[in-house]
Amino acid sequence: MSFIGRARELEDLDRLLHVVVEGRRADQGVALLLRGRRRVGKSRLVSEFIARSGLPSVYFQAARGAPPGQELDLLAQAVAVSSLPLAAVAAGNTPSTLTAALMLLGAALPDTPSVVVIDEVPWLLEGFAGGAGELQRAWDTVLSRKPVLLLLLGSDLSLMEQLAAADQPFHARATEMVLHPLNPVDVQRMTELEPFDAIDAYLLTGGLPLIAREWRPGESAAQFFATSVDSSTSALVVAGTRVLDGEVGETSLAHQVLRAIGGRGERTFTGIQQASRGAPLNAASLTTSLRQLQDKRIVTADEPLSTRSGRRDRRYRIADPALRFWLAFVEPALSEIDRGRGDLAVARFDAGYPSWRGRAVEPVVRDALERLLPDERWPAVSAVGGWWPRNNIPEIDLVGADRPRSADTVSLVGTVKWRQRSPVTAAEVAALARDAAAVPGVDVGTALVAVCPAGSRADGLAQVWDSADLLRAWP
């Protein structure tokens, strides 16, 4: 399949390469720290970039927990078999330190532009005491003096951020870049679906390219799911396990918390605490796990948006789009899939997906509207969220305000009715108007809006967005 999407990321890499080619900095070399969750397409992106550049390159991928001596030998071998013009200098070499291996790499770099990729660099550095310091020394003394674009890739977001932290040796030596999952429009291009079905595809795949590539053009969500759970090696089945293996352990407390949020739909601290099998989770341990999961960008805490602070009414949800669906429908069925009973997972999907989708699509809708707004009609809306009180009655799906916390003004409130054939009804508009009165900052002049793929025939709405409108948020 041809390479789809990532136009902006490829342009960013091109800009950095032009800096190297044109020699516009004191140092000839440029380093980039590229982080992104496992399976999000980092390796595929940089491989495509290298192919398009036509430049000599070397690509080395570290392995987690591998013997350090073995890693050094493999790094030297990667240099020796690379397309660098001076690759032969590394042939037969067996460096005994990370510094020696990096110096060997430096010796192989030509005086013309080239690209070097070290994939999963945190796994390489963790095998050496002071590994980040050795990387910094090699960069400062040798590598940066060559016209090279050094791409340092990593899947652990927190470790990659730490590598660039102010108290770390490599601080201020590299540009940082985050590779997010594919957006809904990229998924639509890969699956060749209409807007409503394309958003279904985004919810199931989480924007992971490897999963989206297995989606046959025109296939429905139900058909794709049934095909995927028929095999324990499908991309949909294995992706979540690989993501979690790189971030949390199978039996860890963090994984237990993820099951409570993503698998059982708990959103409150107390609900998550009570959802564990057996005794409730210890409050201090749960707080620590939630903080760790937020640091890793797997979980996020939403606050109700209004003119009043809502910090005490936080609600937790899975932030990683690739894990939202997997935790809800795939992980509970792994043992069944392994014994050839994917049909049981299909039955649960058929029964539960419409309800799950109704809530899961809300973050996608809010993200889209934040990208579309402000505009001429809503010039004061720069943040879109939801609102709820402590008891969750009522819940408002959409609140558009001037800022994300303790807003000064609320310009719109709305409802999300994710239905393909049933437009928003007059009764639903009336219910929205009634419930909106509870939102701090809402008055008689606050506009009512809706998001519904089937549109609306009811009076009283200032604007209605459908699924095609939402996709316009991603160019």
N, C-alpha and C positions, 0 to 999 in steps of 0.2 A: 504494500500500500504506500502511496506517495506521502511525503511529509506534509502534514496539515497543521495550520495554526502557528503560534509562536512567532508571528511576524515582528512584534515589538521586541521580544527577547533577542531575536536574531539581529535586529537593528542595533540594540544596545551592545551586543558583542562586536558587531561591525565597527561601531564608534570607538570602542576600546582598541580594536585592531588598527584602526587608522591612526590612533595616537602613537602606536608602536611604529607603524610604517613611516609616518611623517616625522618622528623623532621630536615631538613637541615638549617633552619633559626633560628635566635634568638627567633622570635615569632613563635609559633606553627601554627597559622592560616595564611591563604593566602586569599587576597581579589582580585577580578577581576571586573573591570568595562566593561561590554559588551554592546556596543551600535550598533544599526542597525535600519534601517527604519521599520516602522510598516509593518507587514505581511511578513517580510523577513525570518522568521523562528527562531527567538531567543528562544522562549519558547519551540518549538519543538526540537531544538538542545540540550538545557540543560536537557529536559525531557529524551531524548535518552541517553545522557551522564549519568544521574543519574541511569537510568535503567541498563546500562552496568556496572556501578561501583558496584552496589549491596549494596551501603552504605546507612545507615539511612539518611533521609533528611527531610527538610521542605520547602514548596513552598508557597510563598505569593505573590499575585498580587494586587498592588494598583490600585485605580480607580481615574481618573482625576476629581477634584472638589468635591470629597466625603467629608462629614463632618469628621473632624479630629478624633473626639471621636469614630465614627463608624469604621474608619480605624484601630485605636488602638485595638478595640474589635476584629475585624476580624483577625488582626495579632496574637493576643493571641490565638484565636480559631484555626488558622492555625498551630500554635505550638502544641496545645493540641491534635489535631487529626493527627499529623504527625507520621512518623515512628521512630522518635528519641526515644531512650530507656527511657529517662527521661521526655517524653512529658507530663506526668500526672501533673507535677508541674505547668503547665499553665492552667489546668482545673479550670474553675470558676473564673479566675482572670480577672479583668477589669482595666488595667493600665490607668492612667490619663495623662501620659506624654509619649512622644516618648522615652525618656531615660528609663522610667520604662518598656516599652514594649520591648526594646532591651535588657535590663538587664534580663527580664523574658526569652527571647530567649537564652541568655547566660547561664542561670541557667539550661535550658533544654539540653544543649549540653553535650554529653558524653566526656569521656577522651580518646575515640578512634575516628578515622576519621569519619567525617560526611560532608554533603553538605547542605548549606542554600542558597535559592534563594529568592531574593526580586525583583520582576518584576515591571517595571516602577517606579523605585526608585525616580526619580525626582518628580513624582506626589505625592508620600508619603511625601517627604521632604518639598514640597511647602506648605503643610498644617500647618507647624510649623515654627514660627519665630526662626531662628537659627537652623533649622533642620539638616543642614550639620554638624554643630558643635556638635550636640547631637550624630549623627552617629559617628563622629570622636572620641568623648569621650568614647562611648560604645565600639568601636573597640579597642581603646588603652588600656582600663582598664579591659575588660572582654573577648570580642569575640576573639581577636587575641591571647589570652592565651590558647585557646582550639584548638585542631587539626581539624579545620574546613576550608573548602573551601567556602568562601562567594562570591556568584555570584550576582552582582548588575546590573540589566538589565535596559535599557532605550531606547525609540524610538526617542526621540528628540536629534539629534546628537549634537547640540550646547549646550544644557543643560548638557548633559553627559560630554562633553569636559570641560565645566565650572566647574563641580564638581571636576575634577582632576586638575584644574588650580592652578598655584603657589600661588595665593592669597586666596585660599579656604582651609577650615580646613582639608579636606580629602586628600590634596595634598601629593603625594609620598607614600601613604598608599596602593595603589592598582595597579596592572598591568592593562593595557588598551588593549582592543581587539575590533576590528570592524568586524561585520558580514555583508558581502556584499551579494547581491543576488546570486543565483546559477549561475555558469558559463555556457557557451553554451554546454560544454560536459555533465555536470550534467543534463541539460535540454534534451539533446539527449538521455541519458540513461532512463529518465523518459518517454519520448514520443516514443522511439523506432523508430526514424526517420533516414533517410539517411542525410548526412552532410548538403546539401543545404536546405532541409526542416527543419532540426534541427535548423539552424540559423534563419529561419522564425519563428519557435516556440519560440526561445529566444527573438526575437524582439517583438512578441505579448505578451508574458508572463512577459518580463522584468526580468526573473530569479526568480520570486516569486513562492515558492513551492506550495502554495495553488492553484494558477492558473494552474501550470504545471500538478498538479495531476488530473485536470479535462480534460486534453487532452487525448483522447483515442488513444491507440497505432496505429500508421500508419495514423492518421487523418491529412488531409491537413490543411493549415492555413485558407483557405476559409471556410472549413467545421467547423473547431473549432470556428471561429468567428460567423458564422451563428447560431450555437448551443448556444453559450454564450449569444448573444444579444436577444435570444428568451426568456430569463428569466431575470428579474430584480434582482434576487438574485444570479446569477452566480458569481463565484470568479472574473472573468475578469471585470464584471460590477461594483462590489462593491469595488474592491481593491483600485482603484484610489481615490475614495471618502474618504475612511478610511485613506489613506496616507495623503491626504491634510487636513482632519479634524484635524489630529494630528500636522500639521505643519503651515497651513495658514487658515484663515477664508474664508467662502464661498463668502463673499462680499468684501473681503479685496483687497487693491491695488495690493498686491503680487499675488493674484489669477488672477487678471486682466492681470498682466504681464505674468504669466504663459500661459494664453490663447493666448496671442499675440505670444509668442515664440513657444509653443508646438502645439497650435491649428491652428494658421494661418501661422506658419513657418517664422515669422520675426526673423532676426538674428542681425541686426544692432541696435544701440541705437536709431537712428532716426526712423527706421522702427517700433520698439516697441512703441516708443513715439506716433507715428501717428496712430497706429493700434487700439487704444481704441475707443469704441463707444462714439460719441460725441466729446468734445474738446480733443485735444492732452494732454497727461500726462505732468504734471509739471516736468521739468528736474531734479530738486533737489529731488522730491519725487520718481521719477523713479530710480535715482542713489541709493537712500536709499533702495528701494525695491530690486534692483538687488544685492546690497551688502548683504542684509539679506538672499536672496535666495541662494547666493553663500556660505554664512556661513553655511547654512543648507544643503549644498551639493545637492540642487535640480537643480540649474542652474550652468553652468560653462562658462567661457569666454575663447575661443580659440584665439591664436595669430598665424599669418602666420609664418611658420618655414623657416628660411633661414639664411644667414650670416649677415643680417641686422635686426635691431630691428623692430618688427611689432606691438608694443603696441597700436599705434593709429588706427590700423585696426582690432581691436578685433571683434569677432563674437560670439554671445551668442547662447547656445543650452541647451536643457534639459539634465542634467547630470544623473538624476535618471532613470535607464532603465525601471523601472516599470511605469513611468509616460509618457515616450515618446509616446508610442502607445496610451495609454489611453486618453491623452489630444487631440490627433489628430483624433481619430476615435470613442471613446466611450463617452467621456463627451458631445460632441455636440449632441449625440443621446439619452441622458438619458430620456428626456421627451417622446420621441418616444417609447423607450423600455418599459417605465412604462405603456403606453397605448396599448401595444401589437403590435407595428409597427416596430419591429426590422428589417423587410425587407427593410425599408428605409436606415437603417445603412448599411445593406449588400450591397445595390446598390452603396452607396458611397465608401464602402471598395473596391468593385470590380473595380470601376473606378479610385480610387486614390491610392490604396496600392502599385502598382508597382513603381510609381514615388516616393512616400514617402519612400519606402524601399531603393531605390537607394541612398538616402542621409543618411537615418537612419543607414544603415549598415556601413557607413564609420568609425564612432568611434569604432565599433566592430573590423573592419579590422585593424585599427591602433593599437588598444590594442593588438590584436593577434600578429602583426608583432613586436611590442615592446617586447613581451614575447619571440618570436622566435629569435630575434636579440639581440646582435651581434652573429654571427656565423663565421665559417671559411671563408666563402665567403665575408661577410660584417663585418669585425672585428671592424670597426670604427663607426658603426651605433648603437647608444644607445637611440635615440629618433626618433619617427616617427610622423609626423604631416601632415598638408597640407599647401598650400600657395595660397594667393590671394592678389591683389592690392586693393586700395580703391574702384574702380568701379567693382570689382569682375571679370574682364576680363583680362587675363584668370584665371581660377581656376585650381590648380593642386591638385589632390586628395591625393597623397602620396609624402612626402619628408622625406628621411632618412638622419639624421645628427648626429654629435657627441654629441650634447647636445640640450635641448629643447628650449633655447632662445639665440638669437645672436650667432649662431653656428660658429665654426671655419671652418668646412668642411661639404659639402653636398655630400654624396656618391651615392645617388640614387634619382630619381624622378619617379613617376608612376601614373597609372590610375586605377580606380576601375570600372569595367564593370560587374555589378551584374546580369549576365544572365546565365540561366541554359543550353541553347541550342545553343547560338550564340557565337562563339569564337571571341576574339579580332581580328579586321581586320587590314590590312596594312594601310588603311586610318587613323584609330584611332592611330596607332603607329606614323604615320607621324605628326598628329596633336599634339600628346604629345611632340614629339621632337621639333616642332615649338614653342609650348607654354612654354616649359621648359626653353627656352633661356631667358625668362623674370625673372626667379627666381634668386635672388642674391646668388652667390656662385656656380651656375651651369656653367660648361664649357663643352668643347667637349668630355672630358673623363668621364663625369658623366653618370652612367648607367641608362638605361630606364627599368622599370619593370611594371608588371601589376598584378592585382588580378581579376580573372574571373573564376567562377565555370565551364564554358565551355572550359577553356583553351585558346590557341592561335595557329593559323597557320601562323602568320605573322613573318617576320624576323625583327631583330633590338631590341628585348627584351632580357635583360640579364637573367631575371627570371620571371616565372609566377607561382603564387600561386592559387590553387583552394580552394573550401570550405573545403575539407578534410584536406588539408595542414593547414588551419587556425585552425581547431579544435585541431590539435596537440599542439597548444600553451598551452592548459589546460590539465594537466596530469590526 
